[in-house]
């Protein structure tokens, strides 16, 4: 390929990534999650190098991290400082974009070596516009850096197979790169081991001693200083970085938590002292059947989605389109291996050297299956994506070759490919349920339909694309193996595709409502006589419900706080402190959810979960009179819709109430339109749930539970939790109520502080609910992009009169900003009886954060109110054993 063409590929790749990171409006996640760790490590190296005689303890953070990526960050920061005053995270992002553009060129050159110019150009297009590569060029993660490094190393290694001359710089650079890679991604030590016999095989006739010596010198230049630093700082030395691998293995293969880190945390006592085999064996013994199901889920978790933890859009290239594009590449990759692996894209025999290079790439690609034994996430598959793109480009080139040879055959194959692709992406059984009336039979038919579409595609691909002379035994074996694997992967109803028998009812219009009845036996009523009830309903974030919905109980409207269920699952006795003076209190569960959701531009209460609503105290006596409770959830405004989830009969698997996983929420692959449900699957007794129906203007039959007749039956995800009624709820008065009405103009912030008139003693099981509610509207008649962020902070004082702040992490990121006044209602729990500190005051702040078109408009707030009340018992927590679900 010509140098101008390669330069053009480099320039386009760099421009696309720089545009996204520095021009396109999006949340800057450069230092989010692990990125903040790498920035801290880079700063630690800088401190140590810039201050003579510094204590080695500055480098103690390298216990679970390698030095290569932090050194890359530091180098970029120093270069950025020379060229201009770039922020600490911007210079490394620029450097990462530059490295990604270089790797795109080298991937294109690798494709040209192994497949030719057409494949190389297609590969360049796929690589430049692959969404995960664009998005994660702006995240300071070792995976992004390692992916670029892998492409460079694989290019050098492939050159040795195709007769391209390599000089001493190639081998020295290969050694340096391999050692750097294994310190960035520990599992890549496999590539280092493979490189030694591979170099011997490739150079056995042209100077093997010199080549291996240079390779080992390159490795030593990186590893020896690192081993010395480890020994000095940590008093140990290792060729790989141990990022708590045993614990990752323990969680990733644990069937009780489905391979995701759960909260409350699993008991991992003694894990690090056991062997990996012992950890794996113990997990398998928990349940062989569930362990097998978990392993069958792992390929989907690793490869089904592109790496995009926070569901970031790239303009019109939305997250659902990114998923579809990624999955289309997977399909083209299968085509590429079938048609252009053993043979060329024109089905002619391939040279032995090129075949060996392709085998190397395939083995590297397949080696990522090692991640099945750990917490399997799309991020871990990022280093395999360049090879996926290369094989996908080969598949696309092979289909183009087929089109040039015989257009009718090519059209037939392409139509079969589209049918296969569309069928593979269908996971809902609603349409088939209209025909069968059985959810189980519908699922079986859906799996059969997927298998049939896949089988038809591969049959036509074989019959219409292969030349008789190309149908050797090995070609047949490869083709059949890929086809069989693809059919199994597509047809198998993996849990990673979502709950097979779950559905959602969308309340679209004003007046749409769902109803469900709870019927109680005499024994139930006797057990409930001294209890207080809480309603749990399952919806996709609280905001749309609060702004548009209401709950009716036996025909009476319910005015009560809506509590995010995850907030109640926390261990309120395990408070932690942060800040230089440890003056900010936090709980780990909500802090992690808040840090994850802020990177996605939403609040912790905006993800799917159970929402808990306290019912009036007299509700038990009303239920006792009739033996039933009718729950109705209605869309009363119709401005925006919201969902209520449910299940087909006789399914009794509901989302877990007392546990969740933020890893599952953000790294799971169940939902290609948003975040995955963070909860697990638990059997619930729903025999009391009857008369479930949806009432809508567009509804013809009340036997159905969706706006589309015939699609859904069963019951909604509604539960009741009963808690002992030990004392009456208390509502606390404030010494300074919030202003009922106020207005915020551009750049304005308003803060109000109040306190409880009395400070009653809180028991160990008392839950205090803080509720901030009101209405807001934009001053302009049209919708304005006015952003007003609400904050609520509880100020506490300890025995030494030190002030500790506790910021609420369950508020939305901004108040409603529509033309019509729209309700907002936020609630979060505390258990003051479990804290060392006492509540001193409460601070509410509202701050304008928008700029531009809405600058001359104001946000009007009415009926602003803060309520604080105390209730006994936690209705969903595993730490409170006295609650019962109905």
C-alpha positions in Angstrom: 0.0 0.0 0.0 1.3 3.5 -0.8 2.5 5.8 1.8 0.0 8.6 1.0 -2.8 6.1 1.5 -1.4 4.9 4.8 -0.9 8.6 5.8 -4.5 9.3 4.9 -5.7 6.4 7.1 -3.6 7.6 10.0 -4.9 11.2 9.6 -8.6 10.1 9.4 -8.3 7.8 12.4 -6.6 10.6 14.4 -9.1 13.2 13.4 -12.1 11.1 14.3 -10.8 10.3 17.7 -9.7 13.9 18.4 -13.0 15.2 17.2 -14.9 12.9 19.6 -12.7 13.6 22.6 -12.2 17.3 22.2 -15.0 18.7 20.1 -18.1 16.4 20.3 -20.1 17.2 23.5 -20.1 14.2 25.8 -19.2 13.4 29.4 -15.4 13.3 29.9 -14.7 9.9 31.4 -10.9 10.0 31.0 -10.4 9.6 34.7 -13.5 7.6 35.5 -13.2 4.3 37.5 -9.8 2.7 36.9 -8.7 5.8 35.0 -8.4 7.7 38.3 -6.1 4.9 39.6 -3.7 5.2 36.7 -3.7 9.0 37.0 -2.8 8.7 40.7 0.0 6.2 39.9 1.4 8.5 37.2 1.4 11.3 39.8 3.2 9.1 42.3 6.0 8.4 39.7 6.2 12.1 39.0 6.5 12.9 42.7 9.2 10.2 43.2 11.3 11.3 40.2 10.9 15.0 40.9 11.8 15.0 44.6 15.3 13.6 45.3 15.4 11.4 48.3 11.7 10.6 48.2 10.4 7.7 50.3 9.7 4.6 48.3 6.3 4.3 50.0 5.1 6.8 47.4 5.1 3.9 44.9 3.1 1.5 47.2 0.1 1.9 44.9 1.9 -0.4 42.4 1.0 -3.5 44.5 -1.8 -4.2 42.1 -0.7 -2.3 39.0 2.1 -2.3 36.5 4.3 0.7 35.7 4.0 0.8 31.9 0.6 2.6 31.4 1.2 5.1 34.2 4.6 5.9 32.6 2.9 6.4 29.3 0.5 8.8 31.0 3.3 10.7 32.7 5.3 10.9 29.4 2.2 12.4 27.6 1.7 14.9 30.5 5.3 16.1 30.3 5.2 16.4 26.5 1.9 18.2 26.8 3.4 20.6 29.4 6.2 21.5 26.9 3.7 22.1 24.1 1.1 23.9 26.1 -0.7 23.9 29.4 -2.9 20.8 28.8 -5.0 19.4 31.7 -3.5 16.3 33.3 -6.0 14.0 31.7 -6.1 15.7 28.2 -2.5 15.1 27.2 -2.7 11.3 27.8 -5.9 11.2 25.8 -4.2 12.9 22.9 -1.3 10.5 23.2 -3.8 7.6 23.3 -5.5 8.9 20.1 -2.2 9.1 18.4 -1.3 5.6 19.4 -4.7 4.3 18.2 -4.2 5.9 14.8 -0.8 4.3 14.5 -2.3 0.9 15.4 -5.1 1.4 12.8 -2.4 1.9 10.1 -0.5 -1.2 11.2 -3.7 -3.3 11.4 -4.4 -2.2 7.8 -0.9 -3.2 6.8 -1.3 -6.6 8.5 -4.5 -7.1 6.5 -2.7 -6.1 3.3 0.1 -8.7 4.1 -2.4 -11.5 4.7 -5.3 -10.7 2.4 -4.5 -8.0 0.0 -5.5 -4.4 -0.7 -9.3 -4.7 -0.8 -9.4 -6.4 2.6 -6.9 -3.8 3.9 -9.1 -0.9 2.9 -12.3 -2.5 4.4 -10.3 -3.2 7.5 -9.2 0.4 7.7 -12.8 1.6 7.5 -14.0 -0.9 10.2 -11.1 0.0 12.5 -11.4 3.8 12.1 -15.1 3.9 12.8 -15.4 1.0 15.3 -17.3 2.7 18.1 -15.6 1.2 21.2 -12.2 2.2 19.8 -13.4 5.8 19.4 -15.1 6.1 22.8 -12.4 4.4 24.8 -9.6 6.4 23.2 -10.8 9.0 25.7 -10.7 6.7 28.7 -7.4 6.1 30.5 -7.6 2.4 30.8 -4.9 -0.1 30.2 -7.1 -2.0 27.8 -7.1 0.8 25.3 -3.4 1.2 25.5 -2.8 -2.6 25.4 -5.0 -2.9 22.3 -2.8 -0.6 20.3 0.3 -2.3 21.6 -1.1 -5.7 20.6 -1.6 -4.6 17.0 1.9 -3.3 16.7 3.4 -6.5 18.1 1.2 -8.8 16.0 2.2 -6.9 12.9 5.9 -7.5 13.7 5.2 -11.1 14.4 3.2 -11.7 11.2 5.9 -10.1 9.1 8.2 -13.0 10.0 5.8 -15.5 8.4 5.4 -13.8 5.0 9.1 -13.2 4.2 9.2 -9.6 5.1 12.7 -8.7 6.3 13.0 -7.6 10.0 16.0 -5.8 11.3 17.5 -5.6 14.8 15.1 -2.8 15.8 12.1 -5.0 15.1 13.3 -7.7 17.5 14.5 -5.2 20.2 11.2 -3.4 19.9 9.3 -6.7 20.0 11.0 -7.6 23.3 10.3 -4.2 24.8 6.7 -4.3 23.6 6.0 -7.8 24.8 7.3 -7.1 28.3 5.4 -3.8 28.5 2.2 -5.6 27.3 2.4 -8.3 30.0 2.8 -5.6 32.7 -0.2 -3.8 31.3 -2.4 -6.9 30.9 -1.1 -9.8 32.9 -2.8 -12.5 30.8 -0.7 -11.4 27.8 2.3 -13.1 29.3 1.2 -16.0 27.1 2.2 -13.9 24.1 5.6 -13.4 25.6 6.1 -17.1 26.0 4.8 -17.9 22.5 7.2 -15.3 21.0 10.3 -17.2 21.9 9.7 -20.5 20.0 7.9 -18.4 17.3 11.0 -16.3 16.7 13.2 -19.4 16.7 10.9 -21.0 14.0 10.8 -17.9 11.9 14.5 -17.0 12.0 16.0 -20.5 12.2 17.6 -20.0 8.7 18.6 -16.3 9.0 20.3 -15.7 12.3 18.2 -17.2 15.1 20.8 -16.5 17.9 21.0 -12.7 17.1 17.2 -12.5 16.9 16.5 -14.3 20.2 19.2 -12.3 21.9 17.8 -9.0 20.8 14.3 -10.2 21.8 15.5 -11.1 25.3 17.5 -7.9 25.7 14.3 -5.9 24.9 12.3 -7.9 27.5 15.1 -7.4 30.1 15.2 -3.6 29.5 11.7 -3.5 30.8 11.5 -6.4 33.3 14.8 -6.0 35.2 14.1 -2.4 36.5 10.6 -3.4 37.3 11.7 -6.4 39.3 14.2 -4.3 41.2 11.5 -1.6 42.0 9.1 -4.3 43.2 11.7 -5.8 45.5 12.6 -2.4 47.0 9.0 -1.2 47.4 7.0 -4.3 48.0 9.7 -6.8 49.1 8.6 -9.2 46.4 9.2 -9.6 42.7 7.0 -11.1 40.0 6.9 -11.2 36.2 3.2 -10.4 36.1 1.0 -8.0 38.0 -1.4 -9.7 40.4 -4.6 -7.6 40.2 -6.3 -9.9 42.9 -6.6 -12.6 40.3 -7.8 -15.3 42.8 -10.6 -13.0 44.0 -11.5 -12.3 40.3 -11.6 -16.1 39.7 -13.6 -16.7 42.8 -16.3 -14.1 41.8 -16.2 -15.0 38.1 -16.9 -18.7 38.6 -19.3 -18.4 41.6 -22.7 -19.7 40.5 -24.4 -18.2 43.6 -23.8 -14.7 42.3 -23.8 -15.6 38.6 -20.2 -14.6 38.1 -20.8 -10.9 39.1 -19.5 -9.1 42.1 -22.6 -8.8 44.3 -23.6 -6.4 47.0 -23.8 -7.5 49.8 -20.4 -8.9 49.0 -19.7 -12.6 48.8 -17.6 -14.1 51.6 -14.2 -14.3 50.1 -12.3 -15.1 53.3 -9.0 -16.9 52.6 -9.4 -16.7 48.8 -5.9 -15.2 48.2 -4.2 -18.0 50.1 -5.8 -20.8 48.1 -4.6 -22.1 44.7 -6.6 -21.2 41.6 -7.6 -24.8 41.2 -8.9 -25.0 44.8 -11.0 -21.9 44.2 -12.4 -23.2 41.0 -13.2 -26.6 42.4 -15.0 -25.2 45.4 -17.2 -23.0 43.2 -18.1 -25.9 40.9 -19.1 -28.0 43.9 -21.7 -25.3 44.9 -23.7 -26.5 41.9 -22.4 -28.3 38.8 -25.5 -27.5 36.8 -25.5 -23.8 37.6 -21.7 -23.7 37.0 -22.2 -25.1 33.5 -24.9 -22.6 32.8 -22.7 -19.8 34.0 -19.9 -20.9 31.7 -22.3 -21.1 28.8 -23.1 -17.4 29.5 -19.5 -16.3 29.4 -19.0 -16.1 25.5 -22.0 -13.7 25.3 -20.7 -11.5 28.2 -17.3 -11.3 26.6 -18.2 -10.7 22.9 -21.9 -9.8 22.5 -21.4 -6.0 23.0 -18.7 -3.5 22.2 -16.9 -2.1 25.2 -19.1 0.9 26.1 -19.8 0.7 29.9 -21.7 4.0 30.1 -23.7 3.6 26.8 -22.1 6.7 25.3 -23.6 7.8 21.9 -21.5 9.2 19.1 -24.0 11.6 17.5 -26.4 9.5 15.4 -24.3 6.4 16.1 -26.3 5.6 19.2 -25.6 2.7 21.5 -28.2 0.3 19.9 -26.6 1.0 16.5 -23.1 0.4 18.0 -24.3 -3.0 19.3 -25.8 -3.9 15.9 -22.6 -2.8 14.1 -20.4 -4.9 16.5 -22.6 -7.9 16.1 -22.6 -7.6 12.3 -18.8 -7.6 12.5 -19.0 -10.8 14.5 -21.1 -12.4 11.7 -18.6 -11.1 9.0 -15.8 -12.5 11.1 -17.5 -16.0 11.0 -17.8 -15.6 7.2 -14.1 -14.5 7.0 -13.0 -17.6 8.8 -15.2 -19.9 6.7 -14.3 -18.4 3.3 -10.9 -16.8 3.7 -8.9 -18.6 6.3 -7.6 -21.8 4.8 -8.0 -20.3 1.3 -7.9 -16.7 0.0 -11.1 -14.6 -0.5 -11.2 -15.9 -4.1 -11.0 -19.5 -2.7 -7.6 -20.1 -4.2 -5.0 -21.9 -2.0 -3.0 -19.8 0.4 0.7 -19.7 0.9 2.0 -21.6 4.0 3.5 -18.5 5.5 0.3 -16.5 5.3 -1.7 -19.4 6.6 0.6 -19.7 9.6 0.2 -15.9 10.3 -3.6 -16.3 10.1 -3.3 -19.2 12.6 -1.3 -17.0 14.9 -4.0 -14.3 14.8 -6.7 -16.9 15.3 -4.9 -18.5 18.3 -4.4 -15.0 19.8 -8.1 -14.3 19.3 -9.2 -17.6 20.8 -6.9 -17.1 23.8 -9.3 -14.5 25.2 -11.5 -17.4 26.2 -9.3 -17.4 29.4 -11.5 -14.6 30.6 -14.4 -16.9 30.9 -13.0 -18.0 34.2 -13.0 -14.4 35.6 -15.5 -11.6 35.9 -16.2 -11.6 32.2 -16.9 -8.1 30.7 -16.7 -6.7 27.2 -13.7 -4.6 28.2 -11.5 -7.7 28.5 -12.3 -8.6 24.9 -11.0 -5.2 23.6 -7.5 -6.6 22.8 -9.2 -9.2 20.6 -11.2 -6.7 18.6 -8.4 -5.8 16.0 -8.3 -9.5 14.9 -12.1 -9.6 14.9 -12.1 -6.6 12.6 -9.4 -8.1 10.3 -11.3 -11.4 9.9 -14.5 -9.4 9.4 -12.9 -7.4 6.7 -11.7 -10.7 5.1 -15.3 -11.9 5.2 -16.6 -8.7 3.6 -13.9 -9.0 0.9 -14.9 -12.6 0.2 -18.6 -11.6 -0.2 -17.6 -8.8 -2.6 -15.5 -11.4 -4.6 -18.6 -13.6 -4.7 -20.7 -10.7 -6.0 -18.2 -10.0 -8.8 -18.3 -13.7 -9.8 -22.0 -14.3 -9.7 -24.4 -11.5 -8.6 -27.5 -13.7 -8.4 -25.7 -16.1 -6.0 -24.3 -13.2 -4.0 -27.7 -11.6 -3.6 -29.1 -14.9 -2.3 -26.3 -15.3 0.1 -26.6 -11.7 1.3 -30.3 -12.0 1.9 -29.7 -15.1 3.9 -27.1 -13.3 5.9 -29.5 -10.4 6.7 -32.2 -13.0 7.7 -29.7 -14.7 9.9 -28.6 -11.4 11.4 -32.1 -10.2 12.2 -33.3 -13.5 13.6 -30.2 -13.8 15.8 -31.0 -10.4 17.4 -34.6 -11.4 18.4 -35.0 -12.4 22.0 -38.6 -11.5 22.7 -41.2 -14.3 22.5 -44.3 -12.1 22.4 -45.2 -12.6 18.7 -44.8 -16.4 18.9 -46.8 -16.4 22.1 -49.8 -15.1 20.2 -49.7 -18.4 18.1 -48.7 -20.9 20.8 -50.3 -19.5 24.0 -47.3 -21.1 25.8 -44.2 -19.2 26.8 -42.1 -22.3 27.0 -43.1 -23.5 23.6 -42.6 -20.0 22.2 -39.1 -20.0 23.5 -38.4 -23.4 21.9 -39.8 -22.2 18.6 -37.7 -19.0 18.7 -34.5 -21.0 19.3 -35.5 -23.3 16.4 -36.2 -20.3 14.2 -32.7 -18.9 15.0 -31.0 -22.2 14.3 -32.9 -22.6 11.1 -31.9 -19.1 9.8 -28.3 -19.7 10.8 -28.3 -23.2 9.2 -29.8 -21.9 6.0 -27.2 -19.1 5.7 -24.3 -21.4 6.2 -25.7 -24.0 3.8 -26.2 -21.4 1.1 -22.8 -19.9 1.8 -21.2 -23.3 1.3 -23.1 -24.3 -1.7 -23.0 -21.0 -3.6 -19.5 -19.7 -2.7 -17.1 -22.6 -2.7 -15.4 -23.9 -5.8 -15.2 -27.7 -6.0 -11.4 -27.5 -6.1 -11.4 -25.6 -2.8 -13.5 -28.1 -0.9 -10.6 -29.9 0.8 -11.0 -31.9 4.0 -9.5 -29.1 6.2 -11.7 -26.4 4.5 -14.7 -28.6 5.2 -13.7 -29.1 8.8 -13.1 -25.3 9.4 -16.4 -24.4 7.8 -18.5 -27.0 9.6 -16.8 -26.1 13.0 -17.6 -22.4 12.6 -21.1 -23.0 11.3 -21.9 -25.4 14.2 -20.5 -23.0 16.8 -22.4 -20.1 15.3 -25.7 -22.0 15.3 -25.3 -23.1 18.9 -24.3 -19.6 20.1 -27.2 -18.0 18.2 -29.9 -20.5 19.2 -29.0 -21.1 22.8 -31.3 -19.1 25.1 -28.5 -17.7 27.3 -29.3 -15.8 30.5 -26.9 -13.1 29.2 -29.6 -12.3 26.6 -32.1 -11.3 29.4 -34.8 -13.1 31.3 -36.5 -15.2 28.6 -40.0 -15.0 30.1 -39.9 -11.4 31.3 -41.9 -8.7 29.5 -42.5 -5.0 30.0 -45.7 -3.0 29.8 -45.2 0.5 28.5 -47.7 3.1 29.9 -47.6 5.4 26.9 -50.7 7.6 27.1 -52.6 9.6 29.7 -55.0 7.2 31.5 -53.0 4.0 30.7 -52.9 2.0 33.9 -52.0 -1.4 35.2 -53.8 -3.1 38.0 -53.0 -6.2 40.1 -54.7 -7.7 43.1 -53.2 -9.4 46.1 -55.5 -12.0 47.7 -54.7 -13.0 51.3 -55.7 -16.1 53.2 -56.9 -16.1 56.9 -53.4 -17.1 58.0 -51.9 -14.3 56.0 -54.3 -11.8 57.6 -53.4 -13.1 61.0 -49.7 -12.7 60.3 -50.2 -9.2 59.0 -52.2 -7.9 62.0 -49.2 -6.3 63.7 -47.3 -5.4 60.5 -46.7 -2.4 58.3 -46.7 -2.9 54.6 -44.5 -1.6 51.9 -45.2 -1.8 48.1 -42.3 -2.8 45.8 -42.7 -2.1 42.1 -40.2 -2.8 39.3 -39.6 0.1 36.9 -36.8 1.4 34.7 -35.7 4.4 36.8 -37.8 6.6 39.1 -37.8 9.9 37.2 -40.4 9.1 34.5 -42.7 7.5 37.1 -42.5 10.5 39.5 -43.1 13.0 36.8 -46.0 11.2 35.1 -47.4 8.4 37.4 -49.3 7.7 40.5 -50.3 4.7 42.6 -53.8 3.9 43.8 -54.6 1.4 46.6 -58.1 0.1 46.5 -59.1 3.1 44.6 -57.4 5.7 46.9 -54.4 7.7 45.8 -51.1 7.0 47.6 -49.0 10.0 48.6 -45.8 8.6 50.0 -42.0 8.8 49.3 -40.6 6.5 46.6 -37.4 5.0 47.9 -34.8 3.5 45.6 -34.6 -0.2 46.6 -30.8 -0.4 46.2 -30.4 2.4 48.8 -32.1 0.2 51.4 -29.9 -2.9 50.8 -26.8 -1.2 52.2 -25.0 -2.0 55.4 -25.7 1.2 57.3 -23.4 0.1 60.1 -20.4 0.2 57.8 -19.9 3.9 57.3 -16.6 5.0 55.7 -14.9 8.4 55.5 -13.1 10.2 52.7 -11.4 13.6 52.2 -8.1 14.9 53.4 -9.5 15.2 56.9 -11.9 12.3 56.6 -14.7 14.7 56.9 -17.2 13.2 54.4 -19.2 10.1 55.3 -20.2 7.6 52.7 -21.5 4.1 52.2 -19.6 2.0 49.7 -22.6 0.6 47.8 -24.3 3.9 47.0 -20.9 5.6 46.4 -20.0 3.1 43.7 -23.4 3.3 42.0 -23.2 7.1 42.1 -19.7 7.2 40.6 -20.8 4.8 37.8 -24.0 6.6 37.0 -22.4 10.1 37.0 -20.2 8.9 34.2 -23.3 7.9 32.3 -25.0 11.3 32.9 -27.8 9.8 35.1 -28.5 9.4 38.8 -28.3 6.2 40.9 -32.1 6.2 41.1 -32.4 6.3 37.3 -31.4 2.7 36.7 -33.9 -0.2 36.9 -34.5 -1.5 40.4 -37.2 -2.1 42.9 -38.8 1.1 44.3 -40.2 0.9 47.7 -43.3 2.9 48.9 -44.5 2.9 52.5 -48.2 2.2 52.8 -50.5 3.9 55.3 -50.7 2.3 58.7 -54.4 1.7 58.4 -53.9 -0.3 55.2 -53.6 -3.6 57.1 -57.0 -3.1 58.7 -58.6 -2.2 55.4 -57.1 -5.4 53.8 -58.4 -7.4 56.8 -61.9 -6.3 56.0 -61.9 -7.5 52.4 -59.0 -9.9 52.2 -57.7 -8.2 49.1 -55.5 -5.3 48.1 -55.8 -3.8 44.6 -52.8 -1.9 43.3 -53.1 0.4 40.4 -50.3 2.3 38.7 -51.4 5.0 36.2 -49.9 7.4 33.8 -51.7 10.6 34.8 -50.0 13.1 32.5 -49.1 11.3 29.3 -46.2 13.7 28.7 -43.7 10.8 29.0 -44.1 7.1 29.3 -42.7 4.7 31.9 -42.4 0.9 32.2 -43.6 -1.7 34.6 -42.1 -5.2 34.2 -43.7 -8.6 34.6 -43.5 -12.3 33.8 -45.4 -14.9 31.9 -47.3 -17.6 33.9 -46.2 -19.8 35.5 -42.8 -18.2 35.9 -42.0 -17.3 39.5 -38.5 -15.9 38.9 -38.4 -12.3 40.0 -35.4 -9.9 40.4 -33.7 -10.2 43.8 -34.9 -7.7 46.4 -31.9 -7.6 48.8 -28.9 -7.8 46.5 -27.6 -6.3 43.3 -24.4 -5.9 41.2 -23.1 -2.7 39.7 -20.9 -4.8 37.5 -24.0 -6.5 36.1 -25.7 -3.2 35.6 -22.9 -1.5 33.6 -20.9 -4.5 32.1 -23.9 -6.8 31.5 -25.1 -7.4 27.9 -28.8 -8.2 28.5 -30.1 -4.9 27.2 -28.9 -3.4 23.9 -30.9 -0.2 24.6 -29.6 0.7 28.0 -28.2 -0.7 31.2 -28.7 -4.2 32.3 -30.8 -5.0 35.3 -28.4 -5.1 38.3 -30.4 -7.7 40.2 -30.2 -11.5 40.3 -33.0 -14.1 39.7 -34.8 -15.3 42.8 -37.8 -17.6 43.1 -40.8 -15.8 44.7 -44.1 -17.1 45.9 -46.6 -15.1 43.8 -49.7 -17.3 44.4 -51.4 -14.3 46.0 -51.0 -12.2 42.8 -54.2 -12.3 40.8 -56.4 -10.3 38.3 -53.4 -8.6 36.6 -54.5 -6.4 33.7 -53.7 -3.3 31.7 -56.4 -0.7 30.9 -55.8 1.5 27.9 -57.7 3.4 25.3 -56.0 1.2 22.7 -56.7 -2.0 24.6 -59.2 -4.5 23.3 -58.9 -7.2 25.9 -58.3 -7.0 29.6 -56.9 -10.5 29.7 -53.7 -9.1 28.2 -51.0 -7.1 29.9 -49.6 -5.0 27.2 -50.8 -2.3 24.8 -50.5 -4.9 21.9 -53.3 -7.5 22.3 -52.2 -11.1 22.7 -48.6 -10.5 23.5 -48.4 -10.8 27.3 -50.1 -12.7 30.2 -49.0 -13.5 33.7 -48.5 -10.9 36.4 -46.6 -7.7 37.1 -43.5 -7.4 39.2 -45.2 -6.1 42.3 -44.4 -7.3 45.8 -45.5 -6.4 49.3 -43.0 -6.4 52.2 -44.3 -6.7 55.8 -42.3 -5.3 58.6 -43.1 -5.5 62.4 -44.9 -2.4 63.6 -43.0 -1.7 66.7 -43.8 2.0 67.0 -45.6 4.7 65.1 -43.8 6.6 62.4 -42.5 10.0 63.4 -42.5 13.1 61.2 -39.9 15.7 62.3 -40.5 19.4 62.2 -37.8 21.7 60.8 -36.7 25.0 62.4 -36.5 26.7 59.0 -38.8 25.4 56.2 -37.6 25.8 52.6 -39.1 28.6 50.6 -42.2 27.3 48.8 -41.4 29.3 45.6 -38.2 30.4 44.0 -36.6 31.1 40.6 -33.1 30.4 39.3 -31.5 32.4 36.6 -28.4 31.7 34.6 -25.3 31.0 36.7 -27.3 31.3 39.9 -27.1 29.0 42.9 -29.2 29.0 46.1 -28.5 27.2 49.3 -30.8 26.7 52.3 -29.9 25.2 55.6 -32.3 23.9 58.2 -32.3 21.6 61.2 -34.7 19.3 63.2 -36.5 21.1 66.0 -35.9 18.2 68.2 -33.2 15.5 68.1 -34.9 12.2 69.1 -32.8 9.2 69.8 -32.8 6.8 66.9 -32.9 3.0 67.5 -30.7 0.5 65.7 -33.6 -0.5 63.5 -35.0 2.9 62.8 -34.9 4.1 59.2 -35.1 7.9 58.6 -36.4 9.0 55.2 -35.4 12.3 53.8 -37.8 13.5 51.1 -37.2 16.5 48.8 -40.2 17.3 46.6 -41.7 20.1 44.5 -42.5 21.2 41.0 -40.4 23.0 38.4 -40.9 24.5 35.0 -39.0 26.5 32.4 -39.9 30.2 32.0 -40.1 29.9 28.3 -43.1 28.4 26.6 -40.9 25.9 24.8 -38.7 23.2 26.3 -35.4 24.7 27.3 -32.2 23.0 28.1 -32.0 24.4 31.6 -29.9 22.3 33.9 -30.5 22.8 37.7 -28.7 20.3 39.8 -30.3 19.6 43.2 -28.1 18.5 46.1 -29.0 17.5 49.7 -26.3 17.2 52.3 -26.7 16.1 55.9 -24.3 17.7 58.3 -23.3 15.5 61.3 -21.2 16.2 64.4 -19.2 13.8 66.4 -18.1 13.8 70.1 -15.2 16.1 69.3 -17.6 18.6 67.6 -16.0 17.9 64.2 -18.4 18.5 61.3 -18.9 15.5 59.0 -20.9 15.8 55.8 -23.0 13.1 54.2 -24.1 14.0 50.6 -27.2 12.3 49.3 -26.4 10.2 46.2 -29.9 9.3 45.2 -31.1 12.6 43.5 -31.5 13.1 39.8 -28.8 15.1 38.0 -31.2 17.9 37.1 -34.7 19.1 37.9 -37.5 18.8 35.3 -37.3 21.6 32.8 -40.6 21.4 30.8 -42.9 24.3 30.0 -45.6 22.9 32.3 -44.9 22.5 36.1 -43.7 19.0 36.6 -43.3 17.1 39.9 -40.0 16.0 41.3 -39.8 13.8 44.3 -36.5 12.4 45.7 -36.1 10.2 48.8 -33.1 8.5 50.5 -32.8 6.6 53.7 -30.4 6.8 56.7 -30.1 4.8 59.9 -28.7 7.4 62.4 -28.9 4.9 65.2 -26.0 3.0 63.6 -23.7 6.1 63.2 -21.2 7.5 65.7 -22.2 11.0 64.7 -25.4 13.0 65.4 -27.4 14.9 62.8 -26.7 18.6 63.2 -28.3 20.2 60.1 -29.6 19.6 56.6 -28.5 21.6 53.6 -30.4 21.9 50.3 -28.7 23.5 47.3 -29.9 24.2 43.8 -27.4 25.3 41.1 -27.8 26.3 37.5 -25.2 24.5 35.3 -26.3 25.2 31.8 -24.9 27.6 29.3 -25.8 28.8 25.8 -29.4 28.9 24.4 -31.1 28.8 27.8 -29.0 31.6 29.4 -31.8 34.2 29.4 -34.4 31.8 30.8 -35.1 30.9 34.4 -36.3 27.8 36.1 -39.3 28.3 38.3 -39.7 26.1 41.4 -43.0 25.8 43.3 -44.1 23.9 46.4 -40.5 23.1 47.4 -40.6 21.0 50.6 -38.3 18.9 52.7 -39.8 16.1 54.9 -38.0 13.9 57.4 -39.8 10.9 58.9 -38.7 7.8 60.9 -40.0 4.3 60.3 -39.2 1.0 62.0 -37.5 -1.7 60.1 -35.9 -2.1 56.7 -38.4 -3.7 54.2 -35.8 -5.2 51.8 -32.4 -5.4 53.5 -30.7 -8.8 54.1 -29.3 -7.2 57.3 -32.9 -7.0 58.7 -34.3 -10.5 59.2 -37.8 -9.6 60.3 -39.4 -8.6 57.0 -41.4 -11.0 54.8 -42.3 -10.7 51.1 -45.8 -11.4 49.7 
